[in-house]
Amino acid sequence: MTENDPVPNSKQTTENTAAPGRRRELLATAAEVFAAHGYNATTVRRIADEAGLLAGSLYYHFDSKESMLDEILSTFLDELWAGYDTVLASGLGPRETLEALVTESFREIDRHRPAVAIYQKESRHLAARPRFAYLADSQRRFEKAWLGTLQRGVAERVFRADLDTRLTYRFVRDTVWVAASWYRPGGAHTPEEIARQYLSMVLDGIAVRD
């Protein structure tokens, strides 16, 4: 039996349905372990140890570590896109849309920091697996949303005419999401405060103007 093999158990469906709180706790533990050690290096035994369970007991809730990772990433992305789609459908101007997307991104880092870290490290090779094909689809949607907002801002003369929109998109994308490597929920600054500081630097700079 490998760690990705399903383990038949008559109790599995019952426990998955009866203990959603425990399931969420186990997913939170698994997300922290995946983020710290990487998917390939993480074993079911290591997750179970962190959760205070025997490895076999974890299979009452999940049939494989792949299933755990799938649920962690899909939950994060479903919430991210619910927020993004609300922003994109709201009819805001380009600058306001960019501000709202950045703010929503920092909120998602606050809610799903380990999942964001996993996505940053693992999505490129995971996307080649059929089960995780949605990662590539999400990346295409992400680029379209952000790049489209920047291009609209240039066209409407909200952003500079000489702005390299693709370079700017890559810069903003990477500098926002890398925050998952240092941000910790419950710290000195809320996600909204961090977003305001970040947007001030990106949109207005850090030098004093005459």
KOLTIDO-12878 format. One record per atom (N, C-alpha, C, CB): residue in three letters; x, y, z. Coordinates in pm, whole numbers, plus 32768, in hexadecimal, padded with zeros to 4 digits. Each point is the difference from the previous one (the first is absolute). Glycine has a CB too. Layout:
BEGIN
alaXYZ/...
END
This chain:
BEGIN
met80547F888000/met7FAC80788000/met8057807D8000/met7F4A7F84807A/thr809B80DA7F2A/thr8047807E7FFF/thr7FAB80688048/thr80767FC57F27/glu7FC880AE80F1/glu7FB88066804B/glu7F9180417FB1/glu80CE8027807E/asn7F307FC77EFC/asn7F9580387FB2/asn7F957F987FDE/asn80A280A37FA3/asp7F6F7EE0808B/asp7F9B7F9A7FE8/asp7F898018805A/asp80B17F5B7FBC/pro7ED58098800D/pro7F8C800A8057/pro7FFD7F8C8061/pro7F8280787F4D/val80527FA1812C/val7FF97F998066/val7F6E7FE78020/val80E280418060/pro7EE77F4E7F74/pro7F737FE6801B/pro7FE77FF88096/pro7FEB7F867F25/asn7FA980BA8104/asn7FDB7FFA808C/asn7F6E8024800C/asn80EA803A804C/ser7EC87F737FF2/ser7F7080168007/ser7FDE807B8052/ser7FDE7F0C7FE8/lys80808122806D/lys7FE480738055/lys801C80847FBA/lys80367F7480C4/gln800E80887EC8/gln8035807B7FC6/gln7F9280647FDE/gln80BD7F7C7FA5/thr7EDA80578012/thr7F97805C7FD8/thr7FBA803A8079/thr7FE27F817F2C/thr8003802A8138/thr7FBC802E8078/thr8051806A8048/thr7F937F228015/glu80EE80C77FFC/glu8051805F804C/glu801680807FB3/glu80717F438071/asn7F9B80B47F08/asn801080797FB1/asn7F88805B8010/asn808D7F837F5C/thr7EFA803F80AB/thr7F86804D800A/thr7FE8802F808F/thr7FA27F807F41/ala8080802D811F/ala7FDC801B808B/ala806080608045/ala7F997F208008/ala80DE80EF7FC5/ala806380508048/ala804280687FA6/ala80297F3D8096/pro7F8781227F33/pro803C80657FA8/pro806680578048/pro7F2F80007F7C/gly80B9801B8107/gly805F8051804A/gly80877FBC800C/gly7F448063807E/arg80BA7F1E7FA0/arg807D7FB4800A/arg80457FF97F79/arg7FA07F7980BD/arg801180787EDA/arg80397FFC7F78/arg804880837FE1/arg7F487F647FB7/arg807A810D806C/arg804180817FE9/arg8081800C804F/arg7F2080667FD6/glu80DF7F6980A6/glu807A80048051/glu80707FAF7FC0/glu7F73801C80CD/leu806B7F6F7F01/leu80657FAB7FC0/leu803580407F81/leu7F917F368060/leu8017810A7F52/leu802D80457F87/leu805C80758023/leu7F2C7FBD7F8C/ala80B4808A80E0/ala8056806F802B/ala808A7FCE8027/ala7F35807E804F/thr80CE7F117FF8/thr80807FC48026/thr804C7FD37F85/thr7F9F7FB780DA/ala801D80057ECB/ala80417FD17F85/ala803780747FB0/ala7F687F3B7FFB/ala804C81337FFD/ala802E80757FB3/ala80818037803A/ala7F1380367FC5/glu80F67FD280BF/glu807B8032803F/glu80777FA47FE2/glu7F76806980B7/val80717F147F4C/val806C7FA17FE6/val802B80057F6D/val7FA97F6B80B9/phe7FF780987EEB/phe8022800B7F72/phe804F80817FE5/phe7F317F7C7FC5/ala80A380F28079/ala804380807FE9/ala808F7FFF8035/ala7F228073800D/ala80F27F4B8064/ala80857FFE803E/ala80607FA07FBE/ala7F94803D80D4/his803A7F507EFE/his80597F957FD2/his7FF47FDF7F6C/his7FF27FA580E3/gly7FA5808E7EDB/gly7FEB7FDE7F74/gly7FAA7F847FF3/gly80D980687FC6/tyr7EDE7F907FCB/tyr7FA37F907FEE/tyr80497F7A7FF8/tyr7F64809C7F8A/asn81037F5B8025/asn80437F7F7FEB/asn80417FCC8080/asn802780407F12/ala800F801A813F/ala80477FD68079/ala7FA27FE48075/ala80C180857FB3/thr7EC07F9F803D/thr7FA07FEE806D/thr7FBF7F767FF5/thr7FD580F98009/thr80287EC08066/thr7FBF7F7E8005/thr7F7F800A8051/thr80E17F8C7FEB/val7EC980147FFF/val7F867FF98050/val80247FF08094/val7F817F9A7F3D/arg80E7801980DD/arg802B7FED808C/arg802880858040/arg804D7F197FC6/arg7FF9813B7FEF/arg802A80818039/arg7F868057801F/arg80DA7FF37F7F/ile7EC6800F8026/ile7F86804D8019/ile7FB87FC8807A/ile7FEA80367F0A/ala80097F4680FD/ala7FBD7FC28072/ala804780208082/ala7FB07F497F6A/asp80D480B28096/asp804C80218078/asp7FE3808E802E/asp80B47F607FB9/glu7F4980FD7FE9/glu7FE4808C8022/glu7F7280118036/glu80A280497F4F/ala7F047F63807F/ala7F758007802C/ala7FE57FAE807D/ala7FBF80247F13/gly80A57F91811C/gly7FEE7FAD8075/gly7FAE7F837FE6/gly801280CC8085/leu7FFB7EFE7F01/leu7FB67F887FDA/leu80607F927FD5/leu7F3D808D7FBA/leu80917EF98043/leu80457F957FBA/leu7FE980147F6B/leu7FE57F6080C4/ala807E80797EEC/ala7FF480157F70/ala7F837FC07FC7/ala80F780097FF1/gly7EE97F80803F/gly7F897FBC7FCE/gly7F7F804C801D/gly80787F2B801D/ser7F85811C8052/ser7F88804B8025/ser7FE480727F9F/ser802A7FC480ED/leu803F80727ED6/leu7FED806E7FA2/leu7FB07FD37F86/leu80D88065804E/tyr7F347F1B7F92/tyr7FB77FCC7F8C/tyr7F6A7FF4801A/tyr80CE7F847FBF/tyr7F06808B80BC/tyr7F7180078019/tyr7FC4807E7FC3/tyr80207F7E80D4/his803380EA7F1B/his7FD280817FD0/his8026801B7F6F/his8011805280E8/phe80637F7C7EEC/phe8032801A7F78/phe803C7F817FC7/phe802D80F1803A/asp7FC17EF97F45/asp80347F847FC6/asp8092800B7FD7/asp7F1B7FCF7FB2/ser811E80AA804D/ser808C80107FD8/ser802F808D8022/ser7FE37F587F46/lys809F80BA80B9/lys803480888016/lys7FDF80587F88/lys80B97FA58090/glu7F3980207EFA/glu7FD9804C7F89/glu7F75803C8013/glu808F7F6B7F70/ser7F17804980CB/ser7F798033801A/ser800480768060/ser7FA37F1A7FD9/met80B380DE808A/met800E806E805E/met8032807E7FB9/met802D7F5C80B9/leu803A80937EF7/leu803780747FB8/leu7F9A803B7FA1/leu80E47F9D8013/asp7ED3800E7FA8/asp7F99802D7FA3/asp7F9980568048/asp80237F337F75/glu7FAF809F80FE/glu7F9A804B804A/glu803880838035/glu7F917F2A803D/ile80EB80D67FEF/ile8040807B8032/ile800780697F91/ile80877F7980A6/leu7FAB80607EE6/leu8013805F7F92/leu7F7C802B7FC2/leu80DD7F9A7FD4/ser7EC780088019/ser7F8180247FC1/ser7FAD805B805A/ser80047F267F83/thr800180C48100/thr7FB88057805C/thr8037808E7FFA/thr7FD27F3C8096/phe80B280CF7F6D/phe804080837FF5/phe7FD880477F7E/phe80C07FAB808A/leu7F4B80107F06/leu7FE4803F7F7F/leu7F6C80217FEF/leu80C27F857FA0/asp7EE680268093/asp7F71801E7FF9/asp7FE180838049/asp7FCC7F097FF1/glu806F81088085/glu7FE9807B804C/glu804080787FBB/glu7FF67F7A80D3/leu808280717EF9/leu8044806D7FBA/leu7FAD80327F8B/leu80DD7FA08043/trp7EEE80037F6D/trp7FB580297F8A/trp7F7780378022/trp807A7F547F7F/ala7F4D808180EE/ala7F82803E802C/ala80178094801C/ala7FB27F248064/gly80BE80FB7FDF/gly8021808C801B/gly8025804C7F83/gly804C7FBC80DF/tyr800980097ECE/tyr802A80427F84/tyr7F8A801B7FA4/tyr80DF7F918014/asp7ECA800C7FDB/asp7F8F80107FA5/asp7FA3806F802F/asp800F7F0D7FC5/thr7FE1810080BE/thr7FAF806F8035/thr803F80857FDC/thr7FB27F6E80BC/val80D2809D7F52/val8047807B7FDC/val7FF0801E7F6C/val80A47FD880B9/leu7F757FC47EF3/leu800080157F70/leu7F7580207FCA/leu80C17F657FF0/ala7ED780708057/ala7F77801A7FD3/ala7FC680818039/ala7FE07F0B7FED/ser806E813C8062/ser7FC980728049/ser800280837FB2/ser804B7F9080CD/gly7FF480717EBC/gly800080797FAE/gly805D806E802F/gly7F1B7FC87FCA/leu814A80158085/leu806080638030/leu805D802E7F90/leu7FF57F9980E3/gly804780DC7F2E/gly8066802E7FA4/gly807E7FAD800E/gly7FA080E7800A/pro80BF7F2B7F9A/pro807A7FAC8002/pro804F800B8081/pro800A80197F0D/arg800A805F8125/arg804F800F807B/arg7FB67FC08076/arg806580D67FA8/glu7F1A7F428062/glu7FB27FC8806D/glu7FFA7F677FF6/glu7F7880D4800A/thr80837EF87F7C/thr80007F6F7FEE/thr80857FC6802E/thr7F6280167F3E/leu810C8029809B/leu80837FD2802B/leu800B80038098/leu806380527F2A/glu7F6F801B8112/glu8005800A8092/glu7FAD7F918042/glu801F80F87FEC/ala7F6C7EEC7FDD/ala7FAA7F9A803A/ala803A7F747FEE/ala7F3B80937FD4/leu81037F527FBA/leu803E7F7E7FE9/leu80767FEA805F/leu7FBA800A7F0F/val8096805D8105/val80707FF5805C/val7FCD7FE7808E/val808A80987F6E/thr7F127FB380BC/thr7FC97FF08087/thr7FC77F758013/thr7FCC80F58008/glu7FE97EDA7F94/glu7FC87F79800A/glu806F7F988006/glu7F34804B7F83/ser81397FCB8037/ser80707FA28002/ser803E7FF7808B/ser802D80327F0F/phe7FE880408132/phe80377FFD8087/phe7F9E7FC18064/phe808780CC7FC9/arg7EF97F468021/arg7F9E7FBD8056/arg800A7F687FF0/arg7F6780C87FEF/glu80AD7F0B7F97/glu800C7F707FE9/glu80817FC8803D/glu7F7A80197F2E/ile80F1803580CE/ile807C7FD78043/ile7FE67FF28095/ile808C80737F50/asp7F247FE780E8/asp7FDF7FF9808E/asp7FAF7F82801E/asp800380FC800D/arg7FA07EE27F9C/arg7FA97F8C8018/arg80447F7C7FDF/arg7F3D80917FD0/his81197F707FCB/his80357F827FCB/his809780087FE9/his7F227FD57F93/arg8127806180CD/arg808F80137FEC/arg80487F7F7FD8/arg7FF680B880A6/pro7FF77ED67F9F/pro80477F877FD5/pro7FDA7FD57F72/pro80087FB980EE/ala7F7880537EEE/ala7FD57FDB7F79/ala804380587F97/ala7F257FB1805D/val80E880CF7FBF/val8044805A7FA3/val80927FD77FF0/val7F6580BB8041/ala80DC7F25802F/ala808C7FD57FFA/ala800E7F807FAE/ala802A806A80E0/ile7F7A7F387F34/ile80037F847FB1/ile7FED80207F6D/ile7FA57F7E80C3/tyr7FFA80D57F1F/tyr7FE580257F74/tyr807C803D7FBF/tyr7F0D8026803A/gln813680328010/gln807880407FCA/gln806D7F997FDF/gln7FCA80CD8086/lys80477ED17FD0/lys806D7FA07FF0/lys7FDD7F8C7FA2/lys804A803D80E5/glu7F397F9A7F1C/glu7FDC7F7F7FC4/glu7FAD80087F80/glu80097FA880E3/ser7FB980CA7F00/ser7F9A80027F98/ser80377FDE7F75/ser7F8780AA8086/arg80F67F7D7F5F/arg80357FE97F7A/arg80037F6B7FDD/arg808A80D08018/his7FAA7EDD8042/his80077F717FDF/his7F7D7FB8801D/his80F480068030/leu7EBD802B8030/leu7F817FBF801B/leu7F9E80117F8C/leu8025802780F3/ala7FE3804B7EC8/ala7FA3801C7F93/ala80097F9B7F8F/ala800F80F0803B/ala80607EC67FBD/ala80107F9A7F98/ala7FAE7F828020/ala80E680597FD0/arg7EE87F9A80A9/arg7FB07F8C8026/arg7F6D801D7FE0/arg80A57FC080B6/pro7F157FE17F10/pro7F7280177FDE/pro7FAD80328075/pro80167F4F7F56/arg8002807C8120/arg7FB080288073/arg801080938022/arg80147F198056/phe806081217F87/phe801C808B8023/phe8002805B7F86/phe80837FAE80C3/ala7F3A80297ED1/ala7FFD80527F87/ala7FC28089801B/ala7FF07F2F7F77/tyr7FBB80DA80EF/tyr7FC080808020/tyr8066806B802A/tyr7F347F818044/leu814480567FE6/leu806680628026/leu802B80527F87/leu804E7F6880B8/ala7FC580567ED7/ala802680487F86/ala7F8D80597FD1/ala809B7F437FBF/asp7EEA808C804C/asp7F8C80517FDA/asp7FF8807D8057/asp7F867F317FB4/ser809280BF80CD/ser7FFA8071805B/ser806D80667FDF/ser7FA17F6B80B1/gln80D680657F2D/gln806D805B7FDD/gln7FDD80537F85/gln80A47F5F8063/arg7F1C80647F3B/arg7FD8804A7F88/arg7F9780698021/arg80347F367F74/arg7F6D80A680E0/arg7F9B8061802B/arg803F8073804F/arg7F557F498005/phe810A80938050/phe804480638052/phe804880677FA7/phe801C7F5580B7/glu802F80797EE7/glu804980597FA7/glu7FA080597FB2/glu80B87F567FED/lys7EDC80707FE2/lys7F9E804F7FB4/lys7FC580708055/lys7FCC7F357F76/ala801380AD8107/ala7FC380648057/ala805F8072801E/ala7F747F4D8065/trp810680917FC3/trp805F80678028/trp8037804C7F87/trp803B7F7680C9/leu7FED80427ED1/leu803780427F8A/leu7F9480547FBC/leu80A47F447FE1/gly7EE38089801A/gly7F92804D7FC4/gly7FE68081804A/gly7F9C7F2C7FB3/thr806D80CF80D2/thr7FEB80798050/thr806C80677FE4/thr7F927F7880B2/leu80EA805C7F45/leu806F805D7FE1/leu7FF2803B7F75/leu80957F7E8099/gln7F49802F7F06/gln7FF080307F76/gln7F8B80627FF6/gln805E7F277FAA/arg7F3780BE809E/arg7F8F805C8001/arg80288086803F/arg7F607F3C800E/gly80F480BD8059/gly802D807B8040/gly805480557FA3/gly7FFC7F8A80D9/val805880377ED6/val8050804B7F9E/val7FA4803B7F95/val80C77F6A802A/ala7EDC80477FA4/ala7FA5802E7F97/ala7FAB8076802F/ala7FFB7F177FA3/glu7FE080E880DD/glu7FAC806B8036/glu80528072803D/glu7F507F56802C/arg813480A47FC4/arg805C8068802F/arg7FFE80108098/arg7FE080757F27/val80017F1D811C/val800A7FFD8092/val808E7FDB8028/val7F0C7FC28015/phe81317FE37F9F/phe808C7FDB8012/phe805380397F8E/phe7FBE7F2C8079/arg80C480E27F9F/arg805A803F7F9F/arg7FFB7FBB7F79/arg8093804380BC/ala7F79800D7EDB/ala7FFC7FCB7F78/ala80797FA87FE2/ala7F7F80C97FB9/asp80F37F52808A/asp80787FB37FE6/asp800E7F85805A/asp806B80D47FB7/leu7F2B7F0B8093/leu80057F8F805B/leu800B7F7D7FB3/leu7F7A808280A7/asp80E97F2D7F7D/asp800A7F797FC9/asp7FA17FA98053/asp80F580207FB1/thr7E967FC88019/thr7F977FC0804F/thr80247F708026/thr7F5980917F8E/arg80E77F278019/arg80227F758021/arg806C7FFA806B/arg7FC27FBB7F17/leu80A1809C80E1/leu806780048068/leu7FC3802B8085/leu80AF80357F53/thr7EF8802D80A8/thr7FBE802F807A/thr7FAC7F91803E/thr7FFD80E97FA4/tyr7FBB7ECE8008/tyr7FB07F908031/tyr80577F9B8049/tyr7F5F80207F43/arg81117FBC8083/arg80587F9D8040/arg803780358084/arg803C7FA67F1E/phe7FE880D980E2/phe8035803C807B/phe7F977FFF806E/phe809980907F77/val7EEF7F9F8069/val7F9580068064/val7FDB7F74802F/val7FA980D57F98/arg80477ECE800A/arg7FDE7F768024/arg80637FC68062/arg7F977FE37F20/asp80E8802980C1/asp80667FBF8053/asp801380468086/asp80717FB57F30/thr7F8980CF80D0/thr80168047807E/thr7F8A7FF6805F/thr8094809C7F86/val7EF47F528046/val7F8C7FEA8058/val80067F75803F/val7F76809D7F72/trp80997EFC803B/trp7FF07F788033/trp80787FCF804F/trp7F6E7FD47F3F/val8106806980AD/val80757FD88050/val7FEB80228093/val809580217F38/ala7F0A803680E4/ala7FE48023808C/ala7FDB7F868053/ala7FB480E17FB3/ala801E7EB5800C/ala7FDE7F86804B/ala807A7FC58046/ala7F4A7FD37F5D/ser812E80508077/ser80797FCA803D/ser802180428085/ser80547FCD7F1D/trp7F7680AC80FA/trp801F8045807E/trp7F86802A8051/trp80CD804E7F92/tyr7EC07FBC802C/tyr7F88802D8046/tyr7FCF7F958061/tyr7FC2808F7F3B/arg80127F9C813B/arg7FC37FA58061/arg7F7D803E8030/arg80E47FA68048/pro7EAD80127FAE/pro7F8080348030/pro8009802B8092/pro7F897F6C7F5D/gly803180FF80C3/gly7FFF802F808A/gly807680578024/gly7F857F368038/gly80C980F47F63/gly807580548019/gly7FDA80918018/gly80867F667F75/ala7FDE80F18081/ala7FED808D8020/ala7FA880497F9B/ala80DD7FFC806E/his7F1A7FCF7F17/his7FB680447F96/his7F957FA47FC6/his80C9808C7FCB/thr7EC27FAD801C/thr7F967FB57FBF/thr801E7FF27F6B/thr7F58805380AB/pro80677F507F10/pro80147FF67F6E/pro7FE080827FB9/pro7FC97F0E800E/glu7FCF81388021/glu7FDA807E7FBF/glu806B806B8013/glu7F0F7FC78026/glu812F803C8050/glu806C80628018/glu80797FE07FA8/glu7FAF802180ED/ile80727F617F08/ile80707FDA7FAA/ile7FE380237F6F/ile803C7F46809F/ala7F4980A17F36/ala7FDA80237F77/ala800C80957FE7/ala7F657F3C7FFC/arg806F81168064/arg800A80927FEF/arg8091802D7FF3/arg7F2C801B8082/gln812B7FAF7FD2/gln808E80257FF7/gln803C7FD37F7C/gln80127FEF80F9/tyr7FCD7F987EDE/tyr80347FCC7F82/tyr7FD180567F8B/tyr80037F178061/leu7F7B81077F9C/leu7FCA80507F91/leu803A808D7FFF/leu7F2E7F79800B/ser80EC80BD806A/ser803D80858006/ser808A7FFE7FBF/ser7F81803280D2/met80CD7F657F49/met80867FF57FC3/met7FF77FEA7F6A/met80587FA480D7/val7F4D80057EFD/val7FF77FE17F71/val7FC880737FB0/val7FE37F12803A/leu7FB2812B7FF9/leu7FBB80667FB2/leu8038808C8013/leu7F377F738011/asp810080A98064/asp802D8088801D/asp8096800C801C/asp7F1E802A8059/gly81287F647FB5/gly808F8004801A/gly801F80158093/gly802280577F1C/ile80617FAF8103/ile80288015808C/ile805080818013/ile80037F0A801D/ala801E81397F76/ala804D807D800C/ala7FA38076801A/ala80B07FA37F66/val7F8380BC80E7/val7FB4807C8017/val7FFD80517F7F/val8041800380F5/arg7F49802F7EE9/arg7FF080517F87/arg7FFF80938023/arg7F807F477F93/asp80B8810B8013/asp7FFE80908015/asp7F7180357FF0/asp80EF80127FAC/
END
